[in-house]
């Protein structure tokens, strides 16, 4: 089966089909044949979303679940259901310890991350990148997960050029001339977007896009055909941005899309939108209005299923067809005297439909807002109860042995504050006579605040109190507060990103996690000589994923530094005690990434 999927990933669909005919197991061969028909020909079996029977963790059911995700995602255009099916396929593959299907399941999860904003822009995709990396077994696997890491990071963080540039260099070094054609084409498209969005060099962007089109014209897979049409649209968009309206118009008119599957419907929508922009810029109001209406109708059609699904959570039934028809007639009467003198009766009709939909959507949003306010009230009541329980937990957790408590508090709580004070003081000492130095007054102010805080922390330790921020607000505010205080102007910036931490964790667990993050930041300040630290906390299916990344000098991560005290060895032991995992990826001169997974 590994050879079969290697053929798929390298675009050798005919070889994959020949190999498939040699498989002895009829059920597995049937599911793989369905998969191949979708990926190669874009042929979807009718209603493939039906539940599969038989052993739930069998190879057959694993592939069938993967096919179900492709059906939801590509045929129905429901990327959320597709994402859930791919994730279920991943869970089955992990139970079976099947690295091949683990990689395939993650690949299509990353496809959804690459194309759609179904989640908050954050670093949660790093969880899947890391899992793909852990199950990689070949150079091609490394090229695949490196590409998705580059593409998705660019999509979410294109406003941070330095960060994207690192991924740009890494991907272009790993994906070479021997890589599969489709992967090279996708890299060229992503490089084009890099120069369009990050460097603002449209000429370089056009060169990369032209290279991708040349490659894609010789490929015949489902995704390759869709990417070819998308690249042609991007080519027209770049011409538009360069001010070449006639050329952009001609390129858009030359694009023909006959496929009615979801991704191709989206492409048609983009074509209508950019034709509207071209004609609007040219001053052709008639054609501009015509294509804008087509764009809106397609957009509503593309998202109709998701809109209905969302609205169904807040209302029990819809208006009847007759009532909608009556409203439409009334709206047409009201608009009759306001017709634009262009004789576009069809445009007026479409405009009325859009007005009705906007009106209905406004009413629905009002109802949703009212229910959200009620939910917020309930959340507030729940939070007050949790705070009472948290106070009790904090008091119980404080009953530790005196020597251990005092040592941990002095090292974890006071140590990071004094380390930051020393960092500020060194900067002040080195620059107090430098007239060009920046943020000197701000550093004096921060240093004074940190010294006051250190004094208060000593008093707190003496009176056997727990961390005030942790007890009152929780893990996330405590980490953000730590990052804000430890940041030092242009010398050190600490960024905290979170996903899924909507509710408090167990108080004792929050304190332990906070101490670990605090110690990691302290170590970085002391030893890494970093200017950027990024902390990511993601709650993913009862698993808290923590990523601490810096751009410091790095170290040899194969062996942890053998030092006394509460360093990385101690952190590793703490995490093992919490039944979690602790991994370090560090390269000398290129920074350090620490990945922690803790069950919650």
TAMOPE-V264948 format. One record per residue. N is the residue number from 1. OMEGA is omega in whole degrees, -180 to 180 (none if undefined). Layout:
BEGIN
N OMEGA
N OMEGA
END
This chain:
BEGIN
1 179
2 179
3 179
4 -178
5 173
6 176
7 179
8 -176
9 177
10 176
11 179
12 -173
13 -180
14 176
15 178
16 -180
17 177
18 179
19 -178
20 -178
21 -178
22 -179
23 -178
24 -176
25 -175
26 -177
27 179
28 179
29 180
30 -180
31 178
32 177
33 175
34 179
35 -179
36 179
37 179
38 -174
39 -176
40 -170
41 -175
42 -180
43 -177
44 173
45 -176
46 172
47 -177
48 -178
49 179
50 -180
51 179
52 -178
53 178
54 -179
55 -175
56 -180
57 177
58 177
59 -178
60 -178
61 177
62 -180
63 180
64 178
65 176
66 178
67 178
68 177
69 178
70 179
71 178
72 -172
73 -172
74 -175
75 -177
76 -179
77 -180
78 -176
79 179
80 177
81 177
82 179
83 -179
84 180
85 178
86 180
87 177
88 176
89 178
90 180
91 178
92 -179
93 179
94 176
95 -180
96 -177
97 -178
98 -176
99 -178
100 -178
101 171
102 -179
103 -179
104 179
105 -180
106 -178
107 -179
108 170
109 179
110 175
111 180
112 174
113 -176
114 -169
115 -168
116 177
117 179
118 179
119 177
120 179
121 -180
122 -179
123 -179
124 178
125 179
126 178
127 -179
128 175
129 -179
130 -180
131 175
132 -179
133 -180
134 -177
135 179
136 -179
137 -177
138 177
139 179
140 178
141 180
142 179
143 -178
144 -176
145 176
146 178
147 -177
148 177
149 178
150 -174
151 -175
152 176
153 178
154 -178
155 -175
156 -170
157 -178
158 179
159 176
160 -172
161 -177
162 -180
163 -179
164 -177
165 179
166 179
167 178
168 -180
169 -177
170 -178
171 -178
172 174
173 -175
174 180
175 -172
176 -178
177 -179
178 -179
179 178
180 -175
181 -177
182 179
183 177
184 180
185 179
186 177
187 179
188 178
189 -180
190 175
191 177
192 178
193 178
194 -179
195 178
196 -172
197 -171
198 -177
199 -178
200 179
201 -174
202 179
203 177
204 179
205 179
206 179
207 180
208 -179
209 178
210 178
211 -179
212 180
213 179
214 180
215 -174
216 180
217 -178
218 -178
219 -173
220 177
221 -178
222 -179
223 180
224 179
225 180
226 179
227 178
228 179
229 179
230 180
231 178
232 178
233 179
234 178
235 178
236 180
237 180
238 176
239 177
240 -179
241 176
242 179
243 -180
244 -172
245 -178
246 179
247 178
248 179
249 -180
250 179
251 180
252 180
253 -179
254 -177
255 178
256 -180
257 -179
258 -179
259 -178
260 177
261 -168
262 -177
263 180
264 174
265 177
266 179
267 177
268 179
269 179
270 179
271 179
272 -178
273 -176
274 171
275 177
276 -179
277 -180
278 -177
279 176
280 179
281 179
282 180
283 178
284 -172
285 -178
286 180
287 178
288 178
289 -179
290 -177
291 176
292 177
293 177
294 178
295 -179
296 179
297 178
298 -179
299 178
300 180
301 -178
302 -174
303 -176
304 -177
305 -179
306 178
307 179
308 180
309 180
310 -176
311 -177
312 178
313 -173
314 176
315 -170
316 179
317 -179
318 176
319 -179
320 -178
321 -179
322 -180
323 177
324 179
325 -180
326 178
327 179
328 179
329 180
330 179
331 179
332 179
333 -179
334 -177
335 -171
336 -178
337 -178
338 -178
339 173
340 -174
341 178
342 179
343 -178
344 179
345 180
346 179
347 178
348 180
349 179
350 178
351 178
352 179
353 -178
354 179
355 179
356 -179
357 178
358 179
359 179
360 -179
361 178
362 178
363 180
364 180
365 178
366 178
367 179
368 -179
369 179
370 -180
371 178
372 177
373 177
374 179
375 180
376 177
377 179
378 179
379 -180
380 178
381 179
382 -180
383 179
384 178
385 -180
386 179
387 177
388 179
389 -180
390 179
391 178
392 179
393 -178
394 -179
395 180
396 -179
397 -179
398 -177
399 177
400 175
401 -170
402 -176
403 -179
404 -180
405 -177
406 -180
407 -179
408 -178
409 179
410 -177
411 -173
412 -170
413 -176
414 -175
415 -178
416 179
417 -180
418 177
419 178
420 177
421 180
422 179
423 177
424 -176
425 178
426 180
427 179
428 -179
429 -177
430 -173
431 -174
432 177
433 -178
434 -177
435 -178
436 -178
437 -178
438 173
439 -178
440 180
441 179
442 180
443 175
444 -178
445 -180
446 -180
447 179
448 179
449 -178
450 178
451 175
452 -180
453 179
454 178
455 180
456 180
457 177
458 177
459 -179
460 179
461 -179
462 -179
463 175
464 177
465 178
466 -180
467 -176
468 -179
469 -179
470 -176
471 -174
472 -170
473 179
474 -173
475 -172
476 177
477 180
478 180
479 180
480 178
481 177
482 -179
483 -179
484 -177
485 -178
486 178
487 -172
488 177
489 180
490 -177
491 179
492 177
493 178
494 -177
495 180
496 177
497 -178
498 176
499 173
500 -180
501 -177
502 -177
503 179
504 172
505 174
506 -172
507 -180
508 179
509 179
510 -179
511 180
512 -179
513 179
514 180
515 180
516 180
517 180
518 180
519 179
520 178
521 178
522 179
523 -180
524 179
525 -176
526 -165
527 -167
528 -176
529 -176
530 174
531 179
532 172
533 179
534 179
535 -180
536 177
537 -177
538 175
539 -172
540 176
541 177
542 176
543 177
544 179
545 180
546 176
547 176
548 -174
549 176
550 179
551 -176
552 -172
553 176
554 178
555 179
556 -174
557 -180
558 177
559 178
560 179
561 -179
562 -180
563 174
564 177
565 -171
566 -179
567 -176
568 178
569 180
570 178
571 180
572 180
573 178
574 -179
575 176
576 178
577 178
578 179
579 178
580 178
581 -175
582 -178
583 180
584 174
585 -176
586 176
587 -178
588 180
589 -175
590 176
591 -173
592 172
593 177
594 -177
595 -178
596 174
597 -177
598 176
599 -178
600 none
END
